[in-house]
């Protein structure tokens, strides 16, 4: 896993938290929830290949 991915995830987390706070204070809790859900899905799609690779490595490890 590269360091760039960690920085991307951190940037998305900071951006989502700021947007959620702004939306909650303006009375749009539904939009804040959707923004946080979109951020979570974006990060999950970035991490999905690494999780798949991890499971393949574990499967290869135990099928000696």
mmCIF file of the N, C-alpha and C atoms, coordinates in Angstrom:
data_MODEL
# 
_entry.id   MODEL 
# 
loop_
_atom_site.group_PDB 
_atom_site.id 
_atom_site.type_symbol 
_atom_site.label_atom_id 
_atom_site.label_alt_id 
_atom_site.label_comp_id 
_atom_site.label_asym_id 
_atom_site.label_entity_id 
_atom_site.label_seq_id 
_atom_site.pdbx_PDB_ins_code 
_atom_site.Cartn_x 
_atom_site.Cartn_y 
_atom_site.Cartn_z 
_atom_site.occupancy 
_atom_site.B_iso_or_equiv 
_atom_site.pdbx_formal_charge 
_atom_site.auth_seq_id 
_atom_site.auth_comp_id 
_atom_site.auth_asym_id 
_atom_site.auth_atom_id 
_atom_site.pdbx_PDB_model_num 
ATOM 1   N N  . UNK A 1 1  ? 0.851   -1.172  0.000  1.00 0.00 ? 1  UNK A N  1 
ATOM 2   C CA . UNK A 1 1  ? 0.000   0.000   0.000  1.00 0.00 ? 1  UNK A CA 1 
ATOM 3   C C  . UNK A 1 1  ? 0.895   1.232   0.000  1.00 0.00 ? 1  UNK A C  1 
ATOM 4   N N  . UNK A 1 2  ? 0.585   2.165   -0.848 1.00 0.00 ? 2  UNK A N  1 
ATOM 5   C CA . UNK A 1 2  ? 1.426   3.342   -0.975 1.00 0.00 ? 2  UNK A CA 1 
ATOM 6   C C  . UNK A 1 2  ? 1.003   4.437   0.010  1.00 0.00 ? 2  UNK A C  1 
ATOM 7   N N  . UNK A 1 3  ? 1.909   5.337   0.210  1.00 0.00 ? 3  UNK A N  1 
ATOM 8   C CA . UNK A 1 3  ? 1.652   6.463   1.120  1.00 0.00 ? 3  UNK A CA 1 
ATOM 9   C C  . UNK A 1 3  ? 0.640   7.424   0.495  1.00 0.00 ? 3  UNK A C  1 
ATOM 10  N N  . UNK A 1 4  ? 0.621   7.475   -0.842 1.00 0.00 ? 4  UNK A N  1 
ATOM 11  C CA . UNK A 1 4  ? -0.332  8.362   -1.512 1.00 0.00 ? 4  UNK A CA 1 
ATOM 12  C C  . UNK A 1 4  ? -1.774  7.995   -1.187 1.00 0.00 ? 4  UNK A C  1 
ATOM 13  N N  . UNK A 1 5  ? -2.047  6.695   -1.086 1.00 0.00 ? 5  UNK A N  1 
ATOM 14  C CA . UNK A 1 5  ? -3.397  6.258   -0.751 1.00 0.00 ? 5  UNK A CA 1 
ATOM 15  C C  . UNK A 1 5  ? -3.783  6.716   0.652  1.00 0.00 ? 5  UNK A C  1 
ATOM 16  N N  . UNK A 1 6  ? -2.852  6.653   1.571  1.00 0.00 ? 6  UNK A N  1 
ATOM 17  C CA . UNK A 1 6  ? -3.130  7.098   2.946  1.00 0.00 ? 6  UNK A CA 1 
ATOM 18  C C  . UNK A 1 6  ? -3.422  8.600   2.967  1.00 0.00 ? 6  UNK A C  1 
ATOM 19  N N  . UNK A 1 7  ? -2.661  9.364   2.188  1.00 0.00 ? 7  UNK A N  1 
ATOM 20  C CA . UNK A 1 7  ? -2.918  10.808  2.120  1.00 0.00 ? 7  UNK A CA 1 
ATOM 21  C C  . UNK A 1 7  ? -4.252  11.116  1.452  1.00 0.00 ? 7  UNK A C  1 
ATOM 22  N N  . UNK A 1 8  ? -4.625  10.330  0.440  1.00 0.00 ? 8  UNK A N  1 
ATOM 23  C CA . UNK A 1 8  ? -5.929  10.525  -0.198 1.00 0.00 ? 8  UNK A CA 1 
ATOM 24  C C  . UNK A 1 8  ? -7.060  10.255  0.777  1.00 0.00 ? 8  UNK A C  1 
ATOM 25  N N  . UNK A 1 9  ? -6.931  9.179   1.537  1.00 0.00 ? 9  UNK A N  1 
ATOM 26  C CA . UNK A 1 9  ? -7.968  8.833   2.511  1.00 0.00 ? 9  UNK A CA 1 
ATOM 27  C C  . UNK A 1 9  ? -8.079  9.914   3.578  1.00 0.00 ? 9  UNK A C  1 
ATOM 28  N N  . UNK A 1 10 ? -6.945  10.418  4.030  1.00 0.00 ? 10 UNK A N  1 
ATOM 29  C CA . UNK A 1 10 ? -6.960  11.499  5.028  1.00 0.00 ? 10 UNK A CA 1 
ATOM 30  C C  . UNK A 1 10 ? -7.600  12.763  4.466  1.00 0.00 ? 10 UNK A C  1 
ATOM 31  N N  . UNK A 1 11 ? -7.294  13.076  3.209  1.00 0.00 ? 11 UNK A N  1 
ATOM 32  C CA . UNK A 1 11 ? -7.878  14.263  2.579  1.00 0.00 ? 11 UNK A CA 1 
ATOM 33  C C  . UNK A 1 11 ? -9.386  14.122  2.439  1.00 0.00 ? 11 UNK A C  1 
ATOM 34  N N  . UNK A 1 12 ? -9.842  12.949  2.050  1.00 0.00 ? 12 UNK A N  1 
ATOM 35  C CA . UNK A 1 12 ? -11.287 12.727  1.945  1.00 0.00 ? 12 UNK A CA 1 
ATOM 36  C C  . UNK A 1 12 ? -11.941 12.831  3.315  1.00 0.00 ? 12 UNK A C  1 
ATOM 37  N N  . UNK A 1 13 ? -11.299 12.291  4.330  1.00 0.00 ? 13 UNK A N  1 
ATOM 38  C CA . UNK A 1 13 ? -11.848 12.373  5.682  1.00 0.00 ? 13 UNK A CA 1 
ATOM 39  C C  . UNK A 1 13 ? -11.978 13.802  6.176  1.00 0.00 ? 13 UNK A C  1 
ATOM 40  N N  . UNK A 1 14 ? -10.955 14.599  5.937  1.00 0.00 ? 14 UNK A N  1 
ATOM 41  C CA . UNK A 1 14 ? -11.004 16.010  6.355  1.00 0.00 ? 14 UNK A CA 1 
ATOM 42  C C  . UNK A 1 14 ? -12.070 16.763  5.585  1.00 0.00 ? 14 UNK A C  1 
ATOM 43  N N  . UNK A 1 15 ? -12.129 16.542  4.271  1.00 0.00 ? 15 UNK A N  1 
ATOM 44  C CA . UNK A 1 15 ? -13.119 17.231  3.445  1.00 0.00 ? 15 UNK A CA 1 
ATOM 45  C C  . UNK A 1 15 ? -14.541 16.842  3.836  1.00 0.00 ? 15 UNK A C  1 
ATOM 46  N N  . UNK A 1 16 ? -14.760 15.560  4.064  1.00 0.00 ? 16 UNK A N  1 
ATOM 47  C CA . UNK A 1 16 ? -16.104 15.101  4.440  1.00 0.00 ? 16 UNK A CA 1 
ATOM 48  C C  . UNK A 1 16 ? -16.502 15.661  5.803  1.00 0.00 ? 16 UNK A C  1 
ATOM 49  N N  . UNK A 1 17 ? -15.579 15.685  6.743  1.00 0.00 ? 17 UNK A N  1 
ATOM 50  C CA . UNK A 1 17 ? -15.933 16.204  8.068  1.00 0.00 ? 17 UNK A CA 1 
ATOM 51  C C  . UNK A 1 17 ? -16.265 17.693  8.031  1.00 0.00 ? 17 UNK A C  1 
ATOM 52  N N  . UNK A 1 18 ? -15.516 18.455  7.246  1.00 0.00 ? 18 UNK A N  1 
ATOM 53  C CA . UNK A 1 18 ? -15.815 19.888  7.123  1.00 0.00 ? 18 UNK A CA 1 
ATOM 54  C C  . UNK A 1 18 ? -17.165 20.107  6.446  1.00 0.00 ? 18 UNK A C  1 
ATOM 55  N N  . UNK A 1 19 ? -17.405 19.362  5.360  1.00 0.00 ? 19 UNK A N  1 
ATOM 56  C CA . UNK A 1 19 ? -18.686 19.510  4.664  1.00 0.00 ? 19 UNK A CA 1 
ATOM 57  C C  . UNK A 1 19 ? -19.859 19.091  5.544  1.00 0.00 ? 19 UNK A C  1 
ATOM 58  N N  . UNK A 1 20 ? -19.679 18.042  6.313  1.00 0.00 ? 20 UNK A N  1 
ATOM 59  C CA . UNK A 1 20 ? -20.762 17.601  7.207  1.00 0.00 ? 20 UNK A CA 1 
ATOM 60  C C  . UNK A 1 20 ? -21.064 18.637  8.278  1.00 0.00 ? 20 UNK A C  1 
ATOM 61  N N  . UNK A 1 21 ? -20.029 19.236  8.839  1.00 0.00 ? 21 UNK A N  1 
ATOM 62  C CA . UNK A 1 21 ? -20.253 20.263  9.854  1.00 0.00 ? 21 UNK A CA 1 
ATOM 63  C C  . UNK A 1 21 ? -20.981 21.470  9.262  1.00 0.00 ? 21 UNK A C  1 
ATOM 64  N N  . UNK A 1 22 ? -20.569 21.883  8.078  1.00 0.00 ? 22 UNK A N  1 
ATOM 65  C CA . UNK A 1 22 ? -21.228 23.031  7.433  1.00 0.00 ? 22 UNK A CA 1 
ATOM 66  C C  . UNK A 1 22 ? -22.678 22.703  7.128  1.00 0.00 ? 22 UNK A C  1 
ATOM 67  N N  . UNK A 1 23 ? -22.933 21.515  6.606  1.00 0.00 ? 23 UNK A N  1 
ATOM 68  C CA . UNK A 1 23 ? -24.306 21.142  6.266  1.00 0.00 ? 23 UNK A CA 1 
ATOM 69  C C  . UNK A 1 23 ? -25.175 20.959  7.505  1.00 0.00 ? 23 UNK A C  1 
ATOM 70  N N  . UNK A 1 24 ? -24.621 20.419  8.579  1.00 0.00 ? 24 UNK A N  1 
ATOM 71  C CA . UNK A 1 24 ? -25.404 20.250  9.803  1.00 0.00 ? 24 UNK A CA 1 
ATOM 72  C C  . UNK A 1 24 ? -25.772 21.589  10.428 1.00 0.00 ? 24 UNK A C  1 
ATOM 73  N N  . UNK A 1 25 ? -24.851 22.541  10.384 1.00 0.00 ? 25 UNK A N  1 
ATOM 74  C CA . UNK A 1 25 ? -25.142 23.857  10.970 1.00 0.00 ? 25 UNK A CA 1 
ATOM 75  C C  . UNK A 1 25 ? -26.111 24.659  10.118 1.00 0.00 ? 25 UNK A C  1 
ATOM 76  N N  . UNK A 1 26 ? -26.223 24.317  8.847  1.00 0.00 ? 26 UNK A N  1 
ATOM 77  C CA . UNK A 1 26 ? -27.191 25.012  8.004  1.00 0.00 ? 26 UNK A CA 1 
ATOM 78  C C  . UNK A 1 26 ? -28.536 24.295  7.987  1.00 0.00 ? 26 UNK A C  1 
ATOM 79  N N  . UNK A 1 27 ? -28.655 23.217  8.744  1.00 0.00 ? 27 UNK A N  1 
ATOM 80  C CA . UNK A 1 27 ? -29.938 22.539  8.867  1.00 0.00 ? 27 UNK A CA 1 
ATOM 81  C C  . UNK A 1 27 ? -30.199 21.492  7.808  1.00 0.00 ? 27 UNK A C  1 
ATOM 82  N N  . UNK A 1 28 ? -29.186 21.018  7.148  1.00 0.00 ? 28 UNK A N  1 
ATOM 83  C CA . UNK A 1 28 ? -29.364 20.004  6.102  1.00 0.00 ? 28 UNK A CA 1 
ATOM 84  C C  . UNK A 1 28 ? -28.699 18.701  6.531  1.00 0.00 ? 28 UNK A C  1 
ATOM 85  N N  . UNK A 1 29 ? -29.289 18.077  7.534  1.00 0.00 ? 29 UNK A N  1 
ATOM 86  C CA . UNK A 1 29 ? -28.721 16.849  8.070  1.00 0.00 ? 29 UNK A CA 1 
ATOM 87  C C  . UNK A 1 29 ? -28.757 15.709  7.063  1.00 0.00 ? 29 UNK A C  1 
ATOM 88  N N  . UNK A 1 30 ? -29.800 15.692  6.204  1.00 0.00 ? 30 UNK A N  1 
ATOM 89  C CA . UNK A 1 30 ? -29.903 14.632  5.206  1.00 0.00 ? 30 UNK A CA 1 
ATOM 90  C C  . UNK A 1 30 ? -28.762 14.705  4.207  1.00 0.00 ? 30 UNK A C  1 
ATOM 91  N N  . UNK A 1 31 ? -28.424 15.911  3.794  1.00 0.00 ? 31 UNK A N  1 
ATOM 92  C CA . UNK A 1 31 ? -27.322 16.086  2.853  1.00 0.00 ? 31 UNK A CA 1 
ATOM 93  C C  . UNK A 1 31 ? -25.980 15.734  3.510  1.00 0.00 ? 31 UNK A C  1 
ATOM 94  N N  . UNK A 1 32 ? -25.851 16.053  4.780  1.00 0.00 ? 32 UNK A N  1 
ATOM 95  C CA . UNK A 1 32 ? -24.629 15.713  5.508  1.00 0.00 ? 32 UNK A CA 1 
ATOM 96  C C  . UNK A 1 32 ? -24.454 14.200  5.578  1.00 0.00 ? 32 UNK A C  1 
ATOM 97  N N  . UNK A 1 33 ? -25.543 13.494  5.803  1.00 0.00 ? 33 UNK A N  1 
ATOM 98  C CA . UNK A 1 33 ? -25.480 12.036  5.829  1.00 0.00 ? 33 UNK A CA 1 
ATOM 99  C C  . UNK A 1 33 ? -25.072 11.483  4.466  1.00 0.00 ? 33 UNK A C  1 
ATOM 100 N N  . UNK A 1 34 ? -25.628 12.038  3.401  1.00 0.00 ? 34 UNK A N  1 
ATOM 101 C CA . UNK A 1 34 ? -25.288 11.571  2.056  1.00 0.00 ? 34 UNK A CA 1 
ATOM 102 C C  . UNK A 1 34 ? -23.832 11.869  1.704  1.00 0.00 ? 34 UNK A C  1 
ATOM 103 N N  . UNK A 1 35 ? -23.318 13.001  2.153  1.00 0.00 ? 35 UNK A N  1 
ATOM 104 C CA . UNK A 1 35 ? -21.914 13.325  1.910  1.00 0.00 ? 35 UNK A CA 1 
ATOM 105 C C  . UNK A 1 35 ? -21.010 12.348  2.643  1.00 0.00 ? 35 UNK A C  1 
ATOM 106 N N  . UNK A 1 36 ? -21.341 12.033  3.879  1.00 0.00 ? 36 UNK A N  1 
ATOM 107 C CA . UNK A 1 36 ? -20.510 11.081  4.624  1.00 0.00 ? 36 UNK A CA 1 
ATOM 108 C C  . UNK A 1 36 ? -20.602 9.685   4.020  1.00 0.00 ? 36 UNK A C  1 
ATOM 109 N N  . UNK A 1 37 ? -21.767 9.300   3.538  1.00 0.00 ? 37 UNK A N  1 
ATOM 110 C CA . UNK A 1 37 ? -21.921 8.003   2.890  1.00 0.00 ? 37 UNK A CA 1 
ATOM 111 C C  . UNK A 1 37 ? -21.132 7.949   1.582  1.00 0.00 ? 37 UNK A C  1 
ATOM 112 N N  . UNK A 1 38 ? -21.145 9.024   0.821  1.00 0.00 ? 38 UNK A N  1 
ATOM 113 C CA . UNK A 1 38 ? -20.374 9.071   -0.425 1.00 0.00 ? 38 UNK A CA 1 
ATOM 114 C C  . UNK A 1 38 ? -18.874 9.001   -0.146 1.00 0.00 ? 38 UNK A C  1 
ATOM 115 N N  . UNK A 1 39 ? -18.416 9.668   0.879  1.00 0.00 ? 39 UNK A N  1 
ATOM 116 C CA . UNK A 1 39 ? -17.004 9.593   1.244  1.00 0.00 ? 39 UNK A CA 1 
ATOM 117 C C  . UNK A 1 39 ? -16.596 8.200   1.662  1.00 0.00 ? 39 UNK A C  1 
ATOM 118 N N  . UNK A 1 40 ? -17.461 7.542   2.423  1.00 0.00 ? 40 UNK A N  1 
ATOM 119 C CA . UNK A 1 40 ? -17.183 6.172   2.842  1.00 0.00 ? 40 UNK A CA 1 
ATOM 120 C C  . UNK A 1 40 ? -17.118 5.230   1.650  1.00 0.00 ? 40 UNK A C  1 
ATOM 121 N N  . UNK A 1 41 ? -18.046 5.358   0.723  1.00 0.00 ? 41 UNK A N  1 
ATOM 122 C CA . UNK A 1 41 ? -18.040 4.502   -0.462 1.00 0.00 ? 41 UNK A CA 1 
ATOM 123 C C  . UNK A 1 41 ? -16.817 4.755   -1.336 1.00 0.00 ? 41 UNK A C  1 
ATOM 124 N N  . UNK A 1 42 ? -16.414 5.989   -1.467 1.00 0.00 ? 42 UNK A N  1 
ATOM 125 C CA . UNK A 1 42 ? -15.234 6.317   -2.254 1.00 0.00 ? 42 UNK A CA 1 
ATOM 126 C C  . UNK A 1 42 ? -13.987 5.660   -1.674 1.00 0.00 ? 42 UNK A C  1 
ATOM 127 N N  . UNK A 1 43 ? -13.827 5.754   -0.374 1.00 0.00 ? 43 UNK A N  1 
ATOM 128 C CA . UNK A 1 43 ? -12.666 5.152   0.276  1.00 0.00 ? 43 UNK A CA 1 
ATOM 129 C C  . UNK A 1 43 ? -12.731 3.626   0.191  1.00 0.00 ? 43 UNK A C  1 
ATOM 130 N N  . UNK A 1 44 ? -13.919 3.058   0.319  1.00 0.00 ? 44 UNK A N  1 
ATOM 131 C CA . UNK A 1 44 ? -14.039 1.605   0.210  1.00 0.00 ? 44 UNK A CA 1 
ATOM 132 C C  . UNK A 1 44 ? -13.670 1.108   -1.181 1.00 0.00 ? 44 UNK A C  1 
ATOM 133 N N  . UNK A 1 45 ? -14.042 1.853   -2.221 1.00 0.00 ? 45 UNK A N  1 
ATOM 134 C CA . UNK A 1 45 ? -13.658 1.457   -3.571 1.00 0.00 ? 45 UNK A CA 1 
ATOM 135 C C  . UNK A 1 45 ? -12.158 1.573   -3.784 1.00 0.00 ? 45 UNK A C  1 
ATOM 136 N N  . UNK A 1 46 ? -11.501 2.516   -3.110 1.00 0.00 ? 46 UNK A N  1 
ATOM 137 C CA . UNK A 1 46 ? -10.048 2.629   -3.220 1.00 0.00 ? 46 UNK A CA 1 
ATOM 138 C C  . UNK A 1 46 ? -9.355  1.471   -2.504 1.00 0.00 ? 46 UNK A C  1 
ATOM 139 N N  . UNK A 1 47 ? -9.916  1.013   -1.390 1.00 0.00 ? 47 UNK A N  1 
ATOM 140 C CA . UNK A 1 47 ? -9.280  -0.012  -0.576 1.00 0.00 ? 47 UNK A CA 1 
ATOM 141 C C  . UNK A 1 47 ? -9.618  -1.426  -1.061 1.00 0.00 ? 47 UNK A C  1 
ATOM 142 N N  . UNK A 1 48 ? -10.679 -1.589  -1.801 1.00 0.00 ? 48 UNK A N  1 
ATOM 143 C CA . UNK A 1 48 ? -11.150 -2.906  -2.216 1.00 0.00 ? 48 UNK A CA 1 
ATOM 144 C C  . UNK A 1 48 ? -10.089 -3.764  -2.904 1.00 0.00 ? 48 UNK A C  1 
ATOM 145 N N  . UNK A 1 49 ? -9.271  -3.244  -3.830 1.00 0.00 ? 49 UNK A N  1 
ATOM 146 C CA . UNK A 1 49 ? -8.234  -4.106  -4.425 1.00 0.00 ? 49 UNK A CA 1 
ATOM 147 C C  . UNK A 1 49 ? -7.208  -4.614  -3.410 1.00 0.00 ? 49 UNK A C  1 
ATOM 148 N N  . UNK A 1 50 ? -6.891  -3.816  -2.418 1.00 0.00 ? 50 UNK A N  1 
ATOM 149 C CA . UNK A 1 50 ? -5.931  -4.232  -1.405 1.00 0.00 ? 50 UNK A CA 1 
ATOM 150 C C  . UNK A 1 50 ? -6.517  -5.317  -0.506 1.00 0.00 ? 50 UNK A C  1 
ATOM 151 N N  . UNK A 1 51 ? -7.803  -5.222  -0.199 1.00 0.00 ? 51 UNK A N  1 
ATOM 152 C CA . UNK A 1 51 ? -8.456  -6.247  0.609  1.00 0.00 ? 51 UNK A CA 1 
ATOM 153 C C  . UNK A 1 51 ? -8.523  -7.557  -0.177 1.00 0.00 ? 51 UNK A C  1 
ATOM 154 N N  . UNK A 1 52 ? -8.817  -7.466  -1.454 1.00 0.00 ? 52 UNK A N  1 
ATOM 155 C CA . UNK A 1 52 ? -8.845  -8.658  -2.296 1.00 0.00 ? 52 UNK A CA 1 
ATOM 156 C C  . UNK A 1 52 ? -7.467  -9.312  -2.367 1.00 0.00 ? 52 UNK A C  1 
ATOM 157 N N  . UNK A 1 53 ? -6.448  -8.497  -2.516 1.00 0.00 ? 53 UNK A N  1 
ATOM 158 C CA . UNK A 1 53 ? -5.082  -9.012  -2.550 1.00 0.00 ? 53 UNK A CA 1 
ATOM 159 C C  . UNK A 1 53 ? -4.711  -9.662  -1.215 1.00 0.00 ? 53 UNK A C  1 
ATOM 160 N N  . UNK A 1 54 ? -5.153  -9.093  -0.118 1.00 0.00 ? 54 UNK A N  1 
ATOM 161 C CA . UNK A 1 54 ? -4.899  -9.671  1.201  1.00 0.00 ? 54 UNK A CA 1 
ATOM 162 C C  . UNK A 1 54 ? -5.539  -11.054 1.330  1.00 0.00 ? 54 UNK A C  1 
ATOM 163 N N  . UNK A 1 55 ? -6.795  -11.184 0.905  1.00 0.00 ? 55 UNK A N  1 
ATOM 164 C CA . UNK A 1 55 ? -7.461  -12.474 0.990  1.00 0.00 ? 55 UNK A CA 1 
ATOM 165 C C  . UNK A 1 55 ? -6.807  -13.509 0.083  1.00 0.00 ? 55 UNK A C  1 
ATOM 166 N N  . UNK A 1 56 ? -6.345  -13.098 -1.088 1.00 0.00 ? 56 UNK A N  1 
ATOM 167 C CA . UNK A 1 56 ? -5.636  -14.019 -1.978 1.00 0.00 ? 56 UNK A CA 1 
ATOM 168 C C  . UNK A 1 56 ? -4.324  -14.476 -1.339 1.00 0.00 ? 56 UNK A C  1 
ATOM 169 N N  . UNK A 1 57 ? -3.632  -13.569 -0.691 1.00 0.00 ? 57 UNK A N  1 
ATOM 170 C CA . UNK A 1 57 ? -2.379  -13.937 -0.017 1.00 0.00 ? 57 UNK A CA 1 
ATOM 171 C C  . UNK A 1 57 ? -2.623  -14.905 1.132  1.00 0.00 ? 57 UNK A C  1 
ATOM 172 N N  . UNK A 1 58 ? -3.683  -14.680 1.890  1.00 0.00 ? 58 UNK A N  1 
ATOM 173 C CA . UNK A 1 58 ? -4.011  -15.576 2.995  1.00 0.00 ? 58 UNK A CA 1 
ATOM 174 C C  . UNK A 1 58 ? -4.417  -16.942 2.457  1.00 0.00 ? 58 UNK A C  1 
ATOM 175 N N  . UNK A 1 59 ? -5.178  -16.962 1.370  1.00 0.00 ? 59 UNK A N  1 
ATOM 176 C CA . UNK A 1 59 ? -5.578  -18.229 0.774  1.00 0.00 ? 59 UNK A CA 1 
ATOM 177 C C  . UNK A 1 59 ? -4.372  -19.004 0.270  1.00 0.00 ? 59 UNK A C  1 
ATOM 178 N N  . UNK A 1 60 ? -3.431  -18.312 -0.363 1.00 0.00 ? 60 UNK A N  1 
ATOM 179 C CA . UNK A 1 60 ? -2.216  -18.974 -0.841 1.00 0.00 ? 60 UNK A CA 1 
ATOM 180 C C  . UNK A 1 60 ? -1.338  -19.448 0.310  1.00 0.00 ? 60 UNK A C  1 
ATOM 181 N N  . UNK A 1 61 ? -1.331  -18.712 1.389  1.00 0.00 ? 61 UNK A N  1 
ATOM 182 C CA . UNK A 1 61 ? -0.517  -19.069 2.547  1.00 0.00 ? 61 UNK A CA 1 
ATOM 183 C C  . UNK A 1 61 ? -0.990  -20.366 3.181  1.00 0.00 ? 61 UNK A C  1 
ATOM 184 N N  . UNK A 1 62 ? -2.314  -20.536 3.302  1.00 0.00 ? 62 UNK A N  1 
ATOM 185 C CA . UNK A 1 62 ? -2.838  -21.710 3.980  1.00 0.00 ? 62 UNK A CA 1 
ATOM 186 C C  . UNK A 1 62 ? -3.084  -22.899 3.059  1.00 0.00 ? 62 UNK A C  1 
ATOM 187 N N  . UNK A 1 63 ? -2.854  -22.739 1.778  1.00 0.00 ? 63 UNK A N  1 
ATOM 188 C CA . UNK A 1 63 ? -3.011  -23.868 0.870  1.00 0.00 ? 63 UNK A CA 1 
ATOM 189 C C  . UNK A 1 63 ? -1.663  -24.448 0.496  1.00 0.00 ? 63 UNK A C  1 
ATOM 190 N N  . UNK A 1 64 ? -0.789  -24.579 1.465  1.00 0.00 ? 64 UNK A N  1 
ATOM 191 C CA . UNK A 1 64 ? 0.523   -25.153 1.235  1.00 0.00 ? 64 UNK A CA 1 
ATOM 192 C C  . UNK A 1 64 ? 0.350   -26.599 0.953  1.00 0.00 ? 64 UNK A C  1 
# 
